[in-house]
Amino acid sequence: MAKEKKTKPEKVAQESRGIDPQVLEVIEEEKRKAGRRGPRDVEPERKKKKLAADEFRAIKAKDVRTFTELLRQAGIREGSPEWKNAWKVFYSA
């Protein structure tokens, strides 16, 4: 019987299924540092991704209160261009 060789992405995909997502983030961060690519400080990037995911859920649920609270938690002030753009996206969804 011949063994099937798996490509690298397939191996990583199979191995990563059982790994905690936070551990995968740390692994990704360390790879970036080693390759000298991407931002040095990953915390702002993580916060941005979390905010985007939270906003998407609020938009999907059509929950105005949650969306407003998420914008405030993100430090976006009422009346700012970011605030207006966020509401345009919310109402267009």
C-alpha positions, -999 to +999 in steps of 0.1 A: +000+000+000+014+034-010+013+062+015-004+093+004+017+124+010-002+153+023+007+188+013+018+212+040-014+232+041-034+201+045-013+189+074-015+223+091-053+224+086-057+189+101-034+197+130-050+230+137-085+216+142-077+204+177-057+235+187-072+264+207-078+295+185-058+317+209-029+294+206-031+296+168-031+334+171+001+332+191+017+309+166+007+332+138+021+362+157+054+344+163+056+334+126+052+370+116+079+381+140+102+355+126+095+365+090+097+402+099+064+408+081+033+424+094+028+447+124+051+443+154+023+449+178-006+425+172-029+437+200-045+466+180-050+442+151-067+417+174-090+443+189-099+455+154-108+420+143-129+414+174-147+447+169-154+439+133-168+405+143-189+420+171-203+447+148-211+421+121-231+401+147-249+433+158-257+442+122-269+407+115-292+408+146-303+443+137-297+453+173-293+491+174-284+493+211-257+467+209-243+483+178-242+517+195-225+503+226-199+485+205-191+518+187-186+535+220-164+507+234-143+511+203-137+547+211-157+560+182-173+593+191-208+604+180-207+627+151-173+616+139-168+605+103-162+569+116-195+570+135-214+582+104-198+555+082-206+528+107-242+538+108-244+539+069-231+503+069-256+493+096-286+508+078-276+495+044-274+459+057 
